[in-house]
Amino acid sequence: CLQEATPSFSLRTTLSLCFYFCSFSLRPRFTSLTKYISTIQLSKTLSSAFSFLQDPTAAHYMFQDDPYLIPRNSYECRLFSLSKESGKNAARYIVNEFPRFFEKDFAEPHIPCLMPENLAPQIEEVSEAALKEHIQLRRVKASVDMFDQLLQAGTPLSLETSNCLLDLLCFYGDREPTREDQSEQKEELEESEVQTTEEAPDQRKRRGHSWKTSDFIRPKWRENNNAERIFNLMPERNAHSYCTMIRGMVKHGACVRAHDMYTDLLNNRHTADVYTFNALILAVPEVKENYTERWELVEDLLKHMVQQKVQPNLLTFNAVLKTLRKCGGMGKGISLKILREMKALNIDLIIVRMFCHAVISALGSMEVIYEVMDEIEGKTFVAQDPHDGNLKDVELAYRLHKVLETGDNWKLIGDAQQQSLYCARFFTLVCMMEELDVILKWYKELVPSLFYPNVQVMWDLLQALDTANHLEMVPQFWKEIKQLGLSNRPELLEEVLALMAREIHSQETQMSFANCAADIKSIFETQERNQVPLEWTASALGNIAILFSRVGRIQEAWNMLELFKRTNRVPSDKVMNEVLTCTKQSNTPHQAVELVKLAAAFSLPTTAKLARRVIEEFELSEEQKKTLEDADPQSSDSDSD
């Protein structure tokens, strides 16, 4: 059955049916099967199989659960993905708010992440253990209240517990985190407490998710907030206390106060860690306005790292490069020194932000880019801060794309929005530099499995069709434009009509052009709700009239001329001549005369030429000739002679 259905089914659909039917035979013996094959090995096997047999015509795997909800364009992709995530969040909220309805666990083996989280504190007494529990549960206000109660009771707290409370307050900006913040930032806070990661909290981003309003509108650092109050009340402070305060101030916008706190750290003869130096370097542009002063401050911080014997990591150099981008022209020459220093310390040179922004924008040397590509090809790296650049060398773009396909390097692209941006720029470069068959091959591989084209991408594709002299494919891609939801973009409509009306093609091609023009005309006339109505332009009206005229659809071409009058637009000479040619083929003299009268009403300078052409090419009555002579005085003078 599957073998017979394979020609009509996609590869992914066929494999899905295979796994669906096989699951019934495997289900009764699943318990015994797990004794020999672990779940991890099975998942890796399926993952490798799908990566090898990936169907480029299929949508992203997140939409495969319901074929009815497979998106057709970028808007639906965003809508469906956000809806799915919203449903997950709603389900998680119900599970956590009403855990009593989910006490029975039927899953074998047990899956802890699907069970309700136990967020209720177990220790009711006022003690240091209760404070630790509140901190572990990320209860900011309750933790502060518990601290105040212990302080009023005269109960001494250990330095470790006080520092954990500072970590909590500085990380969340002395505000109560939402449940979403807890789930997304829980792991980051734990890593911040033990300092075992390579990222500072102020530099961590929620990778794999779209940007949210909270990413741009963060709570500001309030003066004399609970973090500062508790810090001042601490009888003993160590380097961790100062570092936590500095990183929290930088994260929440108090950059000047962070540098003042660093001065206090030095005055108390403490040393900062590498994460604190990274945060201070990132805060330099907010502290100094002059480019020279910014670099001098960065140099001082780097010298302090040497004096305090703090080993820089990748994010240290990343922070320096980000600061150099805000140092104007003087940052260009310094960037090369930073890259050489990174190479001397055996730090990976391939972070995309460093590679694209520091090398391409700052140095502008293609030779340097090729040197970097020679070092990174065939290697696998860990994604950290992905951004993409503006390459103009297609061979270099292919090499970079091959690097992304190596191992897990695809994670360097970032979230779905950045992946779409990368694919759009990559495909735009292919449209500019490659032949049409190569362009179509990449279009089939990238759309819709990796991204949905925007207006610019489709415009570039139309230009590639024009360059390759394959305008007969325009109607085919007009269907793609409609499916992608871009049929209401006037720039695309104008370009499609202009390409089809520019030259005369075979009759079969002209018929497809005319059908496409009729489709575009219906889009102008029928506007959907909540959409800005499209306005007729003279070029759009004229091109549609030309396309109708070339296939003998005289009445539809004449209707377009009537639209010129209703919309106060003036047709071009080419439009009037094309319609007149169609009128001659249909042998309708009265319409030819009306066309001349319409040209006179528009005060076109070619009215006289049109009138003489009608007199010469049509059999007219005396009354019709009289009408044309009134429109063309020169013709009457010649007749009298």
C-alpha positions as CSV (number, residue, x, y, z in Angstrom):
1,C,0.0,0.0,0.0
2,L,2.8,2.4,0.9
3,Q,4.7,1.5,-2.2
4,E,1.8,2.3,-4.4
5,A,1.1,5.6,-2.5
6,T,4.7,6.7,-2.5
7,P,4.6,8.6,-5.8
8,S,1.7,10.8,-4.5
9,F,3.0,11.1,-0.9
10,S,5.9,13.2,0.2
11,L,8.9,11.4,1.7
12,R,8.1,12.6,5.2
13,T,4.5,11.5,5.0
14,T,5.5,8.0,3.9
15,L,8.0,7.7,6.8
16,S,5.4,9.0,9.2
17,L,2.9,6.3,8.1
18,C,5.6,3.6,8.5
19,F,6.3,4.7,12.0
20,Y,2.6,4.9,12.7
21,F,1.9,1.3,11.6
22,C,5.1,-0.1,13.2
23,S,4.2,1.5,16.6
24,F,1.3,-1.0,17.0
25,S,3.5,-4.0,16.7
26,L,6.2,-2.5,18.9
27,R,3.9,-1.2,21.7
28,P,3.2,-4.6,23.5
29,R,6.9,-5.4,23.6
30,F,8.1,-1.9,24.4
31,T,9.0,-2.8,28.0
32,S,11.3,-5.6,26.9
33,L,12.7,-3.6,24.0
34,T,14.0,-0.9,26.3
35,K,16.1,-3.5,28.0
36,Y,18.3,-3.7,24.9
37,I,17.9,-0.3,23.2
38,S,17.8,2.8,25.3
39,T,15.4,5.6,24.5
40,I,18.4,8.0,23.8
41,Q,19.8,5.6,21.2
42,L,16.4,5.2,19.5
43,S,15.9,8.9,19.4
44,K,19.4,9.4,17.9
45,T,18.7,6.8,15.3
46,L,15.4,8.4,14.2
47,S,17.0,11.8,14.2
48,S,19.8,10.7,12.0
49,A,17.4,9.0,9.6
50,F,15.2,12.1,9.2
51,S,18.3,14.3,8.8
52,F,19.5,12.0,6.0
53,L,16.1,11.7,4.4
54,Q,14.9,15.3,4.9
55,D,12.2,16.5,2.6
56,P,13.0,20.1,1.5
57,T,9.4,20.6,0.4
58,A,8.0,20.0,3.9
59,A,7.5,22.7,6.5
60,H,9.4,23.0,9.8
61,Y,9.1,19.9,12.0
62,M,7.1,21.9,14.6
63,F,4.1,22.0,12.3
64,Q,4.0,18.2,11.5
65,D,1.6,17.3,14.3
66,D,-1.4,18.7,12.4
67,P,-1.2,18.9,8.6
68,Y,-4.1,21.3,8.5
69,L,-2.0,23.8,10.4
70,I,1.0,23.7,8.1
71,P,1.7,27.4,7.3
72,R,1.7,28.7,3.7
73,N,3.5,32.0,4.3
74,S,5.6,33.8,6.9
75,Y,2.5,35.3,8.6
76,E,0.9,32.0,9.2
77,C,4.3,30.5,10.2
78,R,4.6,33.1,13.0
79,L,0.9,32.8,13.9
80,F,1.0,29.0,14.2
81,S,4.3,28.8,16.0
82,L,3.2,31.4,18.6
83,S,-0.2,29.7,19.0
84,K,1.6,26.4,19.6
85,E,3.9,27.9,22.2
86,S,0.9,29.7,23.8
87,G,-0.9,26.4,24.1
88,K,2.1,24.9,25.8
89,N,2.3,27.8,28.2
90,A,-1.5,27.5,28.9
91,A,-1.1,23.8,29.6
92,R,1.8,24.4,31.9
93,Y,-0.2,27.1,33.8
94,I,-3.1,24.7,34.3
95,V,-0.8,21.9,35.5
96,N,1.0,24.2,38.0
97,E,-2.1,26.1,39.2
98,F,-4.2,23.0,39.7
99,P,-1.7,20.2,40.5
100,R,-4.4,18.2,42.4
101,F,-5.9,17.2,39.1
102,F,-2.6,15.7,37.9
103,E,-1.5,13.6,40.9
104,K,-1.7,10.2,39.1
105,D,1.3,9.4,36.9
106,F,0.6,6.9,34.1
107,A,3.8,7.5,32.2
108,E,6.3,4.7,32.0
109,P,9.1,5.6,32.5
110,H,8.4,8.5,34.8
111,I,8.7,12.0,33.0
112,P,9.4,14.6,35.7
113,C,9.1,17.6,33.4
114,L,5.5,16.7,32.5
115,M,4.4,16.6,36.2
116,P,3.3,19.7,38.2
117,E,6.1,21.7,39.8
118,N,6.1,21.8,43.6
119,L,6.3,25.6,44.2
120,A,4.8,25.6,47.7
121,P,7.4,26.1,50.5
122,Q,7.7,23.2,52.8
123,I,9.3,25.0,55.8
124,E,6.9,27.3,57.6
125,E,9.1,28.5,60.4
126,V,11.3,31.6,60.1
127,S,14.8,30.3,59.7
128,E,17.8,30.4,57.4
129,A,16.7,27.1,55.9
130,A,13.3,28.7,55.1
131,L,15.0,31.6,53.4
132,K,17.1,29.2,51.3
133,E,13.9,27.5,50.2
134,H,12.3,30.7,49.2
135,I,15.4,31.6,47.2
136,Q,15.4,28.2,45.5
137,L,11.7,28.8,44.6
138,R,12.5,32.2,43.1
139,R,10.2,34.1,45.4
140,V,11.7,37.5,45.5
141,K,9.3,39.4,47.8
142,A,8.9,36.4,50.2
143,S,12.7,36.1,50.4
144,V,13.2,39.8,51.2
145,D,10.4,39.6,53.9
146,M,12.0,36.5,55.4
147,F,15.4,38.3,55.4
148,D,13.9,41.3,57.3
149,Q,12.2,39.0,59.8
150,L,15.5,37.2,60.5
151,L,17.3,40.5,60.8
152,Q,14.7,41.8,63.3
153,A,14.9,38.6,65.3
154,G,18.7,39.0,65.5
155,T,19.4,35.7,63.7
156,P,22.8,35.8,62.0
157,L,22.9,34.7,58.4
158,S,25.8,33.0,56.7
159,L,27.6,34.9,53.9
160,E,26.7,32.2,51.5
161,T,23.0,32.7,52.1
162,S,23.2,36.4,51.8
163,N,25.1,36.1,48.5
164,C,22.4,33.8,47.2
165,L,19.8,36.4,48.1
166,L,21.8,39.0,46.3
167,D,22.0,36.8,43.2
168,L,18.2,36.5,43.2
169,L,17.6,40.2,43.5
170,C,20.2,41.3,41.0
171,F,19.2,38.8,38.4
172,Y,15.5,39.7,38.5
173,G,16.1,43.4,39.1
174,D,14.3,43.3,42.5
175,R,11.0,42.3,41.0
176,E,8.8,39.3,41.2
177,P,9.5,37.1,38.2
178,T,6.7,35.8,36.1
179,R,6.2,32.1,35.7
180,E,7.6,32.4,32.2
181,D,10.7,34.1,33.5
182,Q,11.2,31.4,36.0
183,S,11.0,28.6,33.4
184,E,13.3,30.5,31.0
185,Q,15.8,31.9,33.4
186,K,15.9,29.2,36.1
187,E,18.9,27.4,34.6
188,E,20.7,30.7,34.0
189,L,20.4,31.7,37.6
190,E,21.6,28.4,38.8
191,E,24.6,28.7,36.6
192,S,25.2,32.2,37.8
193,E,25.2,31.1,41.4
194,V,28.0,28.5,40.9
195,Q,29.8,30.4,38.1
196,T,30.5,27.3,36.0
197,T,29.3,28.6,32.7
198,E,31.1,30.7,30.1
199,E,28.4,33.3,29.9
200,A,27.7,36.2,32.2
201,P,24.0,36.8,33.2
202,D,24.0,40.2,31.6
203,Q,25.0,38.7,28.2
204,R,22.7,35.6,28.2
205,K,19.9,35.8,25.7
206,R,16.9,33.5,25.3
207,R,18.2,31.7,22.3
208,G,15.8,29.7,20.2
209,H,12.9,32.1,20.9
210,S,11.7,35.2,19.1
211,W,12.4,38.6,20.6
212,K,9.8,39.8,23.1
213,T,8.8,43.2,24.4
214,S,10.4,42.3,27.7
215,D,13.8,41.9,25.9
216,F,13.7,45.6,25.1
217,I,11.7,47.1,28.1
218,R,13.6,45.7,31.1
219,P,13.1,46.9,34.7
220,K,15.5,49.7,35.5
221,W,17.7,49.6,38.5
222,R,16.0,51.6,41.2
223,E,18.1,53.7,43.6
224,N,18.3,52.2,47.1
225,N,16.4,49.1,46.2
226,N,16.3,45.9,48.2
227,A,19.5,44.7,46.6
228,E,21.5,47.8,47.7
229,R,19.8,47.8,51.1
230,I,20.6,44.2,51.8
231,F,24.2,44.7,50.5
232,N,24.7,47.7,52.9
233,L,23.2,45.7,55.8
234,M,25.6,42.7,55.3
235,P,28.1,42.6,58.1
236,E,30.6,40.9,55.8
237,R,31.1,41.2,52.1
238,N,33.4,39.2,49.8
239,A,34.3,39.5,46.1
240,H,31.1,37.5,45.2
241,S,28.9,40.1,46.8
242,Y,30.5,43.0,44.8
243,C,30.6,41.1,41.6
244,T,26.9,40.2,41.9
245,M,26.0,43.8,42.4
246,I,28.1,45.0,39.5
247,R,26.6,42.5,37.1
248,G,23.1,43.2,38.3
249,M,23.6,46.9,37.8
250,V,24.9,46.5,34.3
251,K,22.1,44.1,33.4
252,H,19.4,46.6,34.5
253,G,21.0,49.8,33.1
254,A,22.9,51.3,36.0
255,C,26.2,51.2,34.2
256,V,27.8,54.3,36.0
257,R,26.9,52.9,39.4
258,A,28.4,49.5,38.3
259,H,31.7,51.2,37.7
260,D,31.5,53.0,41.0
261,M,30.8,49.7,42.7
262,Y,33.9,48.2,40.9
263,T,36.0,51.1,42.5
264,D,34.6,50.1,45.9
265,L,35.6,46.5,45.2
266,L,39.2,47.6,44.5
267,N,39.3,49.8,47.6
268,N,38.3,46.8,49.7
269,R,41.2,44.8,48.1
270,H,38.9,42.3,46.4
271,T,39.4,40.9,42.9
272,A,36.7,40.6,40.2
273,D,36.0,37.5,38.2
274,V,35.9,37.3,34.4
275,Y,32.1,37.6,34.2
276,T,32.3,40.9,36.1
277,F,35.0,42.3,33.8
278,N,32.9,41.2,30.7
279,A,29.9,43.2,32.1
280,L,32.0,46.2,32.9
281,I,33.5,46.2,29.4
282,L,30.0,46.0,27.9
283,A,29.0,49.0,30.0
284,V,31.8,51.3,28.8
285,P,29.8,53.0,26.0
286,E,27.2,54.0,28.5
287,V,29.8,55.5,30.8
288,K,32.0,57.4,28.4
289,E,30.9,59.4,25.4
290,N,34.3,60.1,23.7
291,Y,35.6,57.4,21.5
292,T,39.2,57.7,22.9
293,E,38.0,57.7,26.5
294,R,36.0,54.5,25.8
295,W,39.0,52.7,24.5
296,E,41.2,54.0,27.3
297,L,38.7,52.6,29.9
298,V,38.6,49.3,28.1
299,E,42.4,49.2,28.2
300,D,42.4,49.9,31.9
301,L,40.0,47.1,32.6
302,L,42.1,44.7,30.5
303,K,45.2,45.8,32.5
304,H,43.3,45.2,35.7
305,M,42.6,41.6,34.5
306,V,46.3,41.1,34.0
307,Q,47.1,42.5,37.4
308,Q,44.5,40.4,39.1
309,K,45.5,37.3,37.1
310,V,42.1,36.8,35.6
311,Q,42.1,34.7,32.4
312,P,39.9,36.2,29.6
313,N,37.4,34.0,27.9
314,L,35.6,34.2,24.6
315,L,33.0,36.6,25.9
316,T,35.6,39.0,27.1
317,F,36.9,39.5,23.6
318,N,33.3,39.6,22.3
319,A,32.5,42.4,24.7
320,V,35.6,44.3,23.6
321,L,34.6,43.9,19.9
322,K,31.1,45.1,20.7
323,T,32.5,48.1,22.4
324,L,34.9,48.8,19.5
325,R,31.9,48.9,17.2
326,K,30.8,52.0,19.1
327,C,34.2,53.7,18.9
328,G,34.0,55.0,15.4
329,G,36.9,54.8,13.0
330,M,39.5,54.1,15.7
331,G,38.0,50.7,16.4
332,K,38.9,49.4,12.9
333,G,42.6,49.1,13.5
334,I,42.2,47.7,17.0
335,S,39.9,44.9,15.8
336,L,42.8,43.1,14.0
337,K,44.9,43.2,17.2
338,I,42.0,41.7,19.1
339,L,41.6,38.9,16.6
340,R,45.3,38.1,16.7
341,E,45.2,38.0,20.5
342,M,42.3,35.6,20.4
343,K,44.2,33.3,18.1
344,A,47.2,33.4,20.3
345,L,45.1,32.3,23.3
346,N,43.5,29.5,21.2
347,I,40.0,31.1,21.4
348,D,37.7,30.2,18.6
349,L,37.5,32.9,16.0
350,I,34.2,31.9,14.6
351,I,31.6,33.6,16.7
352,V,29.4,35.0,14.0
353,R,29.0,38.4,15.6
354,M,32.8,38.8,15.8
355,F,33.3,37.4,12.4
356,C,30.7,39.5,10.5
357,H,30.6,42.7,12.5
358,A,34.2,43.1,13.5
359,V,35.9,41.7,10.4
360,I,33.5,42.7,7.6
361,S,32.1,46.0,8.7
362,A,35.2,47.2,10.6
363,L,38.0,46.0,8.3
364,G,36.2,45.6,4.9
365,S,38.9,43.3,3.7
366,M,37.8,40.2,1.8
367,E,41.2,38.6,2.2
368,V,40.7,38.5,6.0
369,I,37.4,36.8,5.5
370,Y,38.9,34.1,3.4
371,E,41.6,33.5,6.0
372,V,38.9,33.1,8.6
373,M,37.0,30.7,6.4
374,D,40.1,28.6,5.8
375,E,40.3,28.1,9.6
376,I,36.7,27.3,10.3
377,E,35.8,25.0,7.4
378,G,35.1,21.4,8.4
379,K,35.0,22.2,12.2
380,T,32.1,22.1,14.6
381,F,31.5,24.9,17.1
382,V,29.2,25.9,19.9
383,A,26.6,28.5,19.0
384,Q,26.7,31.6,21.3
385,D,25.9,35.0,19.8
386,P,24.8,34.5,16.2
387,H,24.5,37.4,13.7
388,D,24.8,37.4,10.0
389,G,26.7,39.7,7.7
390,N,26.4,41.1,4.2
391,L,28.7,39.0,2.0
392,K,28.9,39.8,-1.7
393,D,31.0,36.7,-2.8
394,V,28.8,33.8,-3.7
395,E,31.6,31.2,-3.4
396,L,32.4,32.5,0.1
397,A,28.7,32.3,0.9
398,Y,28.6,28.7,-0.2
399,R,31.6,27.9,2.1
400,L,29.9,29.7,5.0
401,H,26.7,27.7,4.3
402,K,28.7,24.5,4.3
403,V,30.2,25.4,7.7
404,L,26.7,25.8,9.0
405,E,25.7,22.4,7.7
406,T,28.6,20.8,9.6
407,G,27.5,19.1,12.8
408,D,25.5,21.4,15.1
409,N,26.8,24.6,13.6
410,W,23.3,25.4,12.3
411,K,22.6,26.6,15.8
412,L,24.9,29.6,15.1
413,I,22.1,31.1,13.0
414,G,20.0,31.7,16.1
415,D,16.2,31.7,16.4
416,A,13.6,31.4,13.7
417,Q,13.7,35.1,12.8
418,Q,17.4,35.2,12.4
419,Q,17.3,32.0,10.4
420,S,14.8,33.5,8.0
421,L,17.0,36.6,7.7
422,Y,20.1,34.5,7.0
423,C,18.3,32.4,4.3
424,A,16.8,35.5,2.7
425,R,20.2,37.2,2.4
426,F,21.8,34.0,1.2
427,F,19.1,33.4,-1.5
428,T,19.3,37.1,-2.5
429,L,23.0,36.7,-3.1
430,V,22.4,33.5,-5.2
431,C,19.8,35.4,-7.3
432,M,22.3,38.2,-8.0
433,M,25.3,35.9,-8.9
434,E,24.0,32.6,-10.1
435,E,22.2,31.2,-13.2
436,L,18.5,30.5,-13.1
437,D,18.8,26.7,-12.8
438,V,21.0,27.1,-9.7
439,I,18.6,29.7,-8.3
440,L,15.6,27.4,-8.7
441,K,17.5,24.6,-7.1
442,W,18.2,26.7,-4.0
443,Y,14.6,27.9,-4.0
444,K,13.3,24.4,-3.8
445,E,15.7,23.5,-1.0
446,L,15.1,26.5,1.2
447,V,11.3,27.2,0.7
448,P,9.4,26.3,2.8
449,S,11.5,24.0,4.9
450,L,13.8,26.8,6.2
451,F,12.1,30.1,5.5
452,Y,9.3,31.9,3.8
453,P,10.3,34.5,1.2
454,N,9.5,38.2,1.8
455,V,8.8,40.9,-0.7
456,Q,12.5,41.6,-1.4
457,V,13.3,38.0,-2.0
458,M,10.5,37.6,-4.5
459,W,11.4,40.8,-6.2
460,D,15.0,39.5,-6.6
461,L,13.7,36.3,-8.0
462,L,11.6,38.1,-10.6
463,Q,14.7,40.1,-11.5
464,A,16.6,36.8,-11.9
465,L,13.9,35.6,-14.3
466,D,14.2,38.8,-16.3
467,T,18.0,38.4,-16.5
468,A,17.8,34.8,-17.6
469,N,15.1,35.8,-20.2
470,H,12.6,33.3,-18.8
471,L,9.6,35.6,-18.3
472,E,7.3,32.7,-19.2
473,M,7.8,31.5,-15.6
474,V,6.4,34.7,-14.1
475,P,2.8,33.3,-13.8
476,Q,4.2,30.3,-12.0
477,F,5.9,32.5,-9.4
478,W,2.8,34.7,-9.3
479,K,1.1,31.7,-7.8
480,E,3.9,31.5,-5.2
481,I,3.4,35.1,-4.4
482,K,-0.3,34.6,-3.7
483,Q,0.4,31.5,-1.6
484,L,3.0,33.4,0.5
485,G,0.4,36.1,1.2
486,L,2.3,38.9,-0.7
487,S,-0.3,39.5,-3.4
488,N,-1.3,42.8,-1.6
489,R,2.1,44.4,-2.0
490,P,1.9,47.0,-4.8
491,E,5.6,46.9,-5.6
492,L,5.4,43.2,-6.5
493,L,2.2,43.7,-8.5
494,E,3.7,46.5,-10.5
495,E,6.9,44.4,-11.2
496,V,4.9,41.3,-12.3
497,L,2.7,43.4,-14.6
498,A,5.7,45.3,-16.0
499,L,7.7,42.2,-16.8
500,M,4.7,40.5,-18.6
501,A,3.8,43.6,-20.6
502,R,7.2,44.6,-21.7
503,E,7.6,42.3,-24.7
504,I,5.4,40.2,-27.0
505,H,5.7,36.4,-26.5
506,S,4.1,33.3,-27.9
507,Q,0.4,33.0,-27.9
508,E,0.3,30.4,-25.2
509,T,2.5,32.6,-22.9
510,Q,0.4,35.6,-23.7
511,M,-2.7,33.7,-22.6
512,S,-1.1,32.8,-19.3
513,F,-0.1,36.4,-18.9
514,A,-3.6,37.6,-19.5
515,N,-5.0,35.2,-16.9
516,C,-2.5,36.4,-14.4
517,A,-3.4,40.0,-15.2
518,A,-7.1,39.2,-14.6
519,D,-6.1,37.7,-11.3
520,I,-4.2,40.9,-10.3
521,K,-7.2,43.0,-11.4
522,S,-9.5,41.1,-9.1
523,I,-7.1,41.7,-6.2
524,F,-7.4,45.5,-6.9
525,E,-11.1,45.3,-7.0
526,T,-11.8,43.0,-4.0
527,Q,-10.1,44.1,-0.8
528,E,-10.3,42.0,2.3
529,R,-11.3,43.4,5.6
530,N,-8.7,45.3,7.7
531,Q,-6.5,45.8,4.7
532,V,-5.4,49.0,3.2
533,P,-7.1,49.3,-0.3
534,L,-4.7,49.2,-3.3
535,E,-4.8,52.3,-5.5
536,W,-4.8,52.0,-9.2
537,T,-1.7,53.4,-10.9
538,A,-1.4,54.4,-14.5
539,S,1.2,51.8,-15.1
540,A,-0.8,49.0,-13.6
541,L,-4.0,50.0,-15.5
542,G,-2.0,50.3,-18.7
543,N,-0.1,47.0,-18.4
544,I,-3.3,45.1,-17.7
545,A,-5.0,46.7,-20.7
546,I,-2.0,45.8,-22.9
547,L,-2.0,42.1,-21.7
548,F,-5.8,41.8,-22.5
549,S,-5.3,43.4,-25.9
550,R,-2.6,41.0,-27.0
551,V,-4.9,38.0,-26.6
552,G,-8.0,39.7,-28.2
553,R,-9.9,40.3,-25.0
554,I,-11.1,43.6,-26.3
555,Q,-14.0,44.1,-23.9
556,E,-11.8,43.6,-20.8
557,A,-9.2,46.0,-22.4
558,W,-11.9,48.6,-22.9
559,N,-13.0,48.2,-19.4
560,M,-9.5,49.1,-18.3
561,L,-9.7,52.3,-20.4
562,E,-12.9,53.1,-18.6
563,L,-11.0,52.7,-15.3
564,F,-8.6,55.3,-16.4
565,K,-11.4,57.9,-16.5
566,R,-12.9,56.8,-13.2
567,T,-9.5,56.9,-11.4
568,N,-8.3,60.2,-13.0
569,R,-5.3,58.4,-14.6
570,V,-3.9,59.1,-18.1
571,P,-3.0,56.2,-20.4
572,S,0.3,56.1,-22.3
573,D,0.7,56.1,-26.1
574,K,1.7,52.4,-26.0
575,V,-1.6,51.5,-24.3
576,M,-3.7,53.3,-26.8
577,N,-1.8,51.8,-29.8
578,E,-2.1,48.2,-28.3
579,V,-5.8,48.6,-27.7
580,L,-6.2,50.0,-31.2
581,T,-4.4,47.0,-32.7
582,C,-6.7,44.6,-30.8
583,T,-9.7,46.6,-32.1
584,K,-8.4,46.2,-35.7
585,Q,-8.1,42.4,-35.2
586,S,-11.7,42.2,-34.0
587,N,-12.8,44.6,-36.8
588,T,-14.9,46.9,-34.7
589,P,-14.7,50.4,-36.3
590,H,-17.1,52.0,-33.8
591,Q,-14.8,51.1,-30.9
592,A,-11.8,52.5,-32.8
593,V,-13.6,55.8,-33.2
594,E,-14.5,55.8,-29.5
595,L,-10.9,55.1,-28.7
596,V,-9.9,58.3,-30.6
597,K,-12.5,60.3,-28.8
598,L,-11.2,59.0,-25.5
599,A,-7.7,60.0,-26.5
600,A,-9.0,63.5,-27.3
601,A,-10.7,63.6,-23.9
602,F,-7.4,62.8,-22.2
603,S,-5.7,65.5,-24.4
604,L,-3.1,63.0,-25.5
605,P,-0.6,64.4,-28.1
606,T,-1.0,61.2,-30.1
607,T,-4.7,61.8,-30.8
608,A,-4.0,62.9,-34.4
609,K,-1.9,59.9,-35.1
610,L,-4.5,57.6,-33.8
611,A,-7.2,59.3,-35.9
612,R,-5.2,59.0,-39.1
613,R,-4.4,55.3,-38.3
614,V,-8.1,54.6,-37.8
615,I,-9.0,56.3,-41.2
616,E,-6.4,54.3,-43.0
617,E,-7.0,50.9,-41.4
618,F,-10.8,50.8,-41.0
619,E,-13.8,51.1,-43.2
620,L,-15.7,54.0,-41.8
621,S,-19.0,55.7,-42.5
622,E,-19.2,59.4,-43.4
623,E,-20.4,60.3,-39.9
624,Q,-17.4,58.4,-38.3
625,K,-15.0,60.1,-40.7
626,K,-16.5,63.4,-39.8
627,T,-15.9,62.6,-36.1
628,L,-12.3,61.7,-36.7
629,E,-11.7,64.8,-38.8
630,D,-12.9,67.0,-35.9
631,A,-10.5,65.1,-33.7
632,D,-7.7,65.5,-36.3
633,P,-7.7,68.8,-38.1
634,Q,-4.6,67.9,-40.1
635,S,-6.4,64.9,-41.7
636,S,-9.2,67.2,-43.0
637,D,-6.7,69.6,-44.5
638,S,-4.9,66.8,-46.3
639,D,-8.3,65.5,-47.7
640,S,-9.3,68.9,-49.0
641,D,-6.0,69.3,-50.8
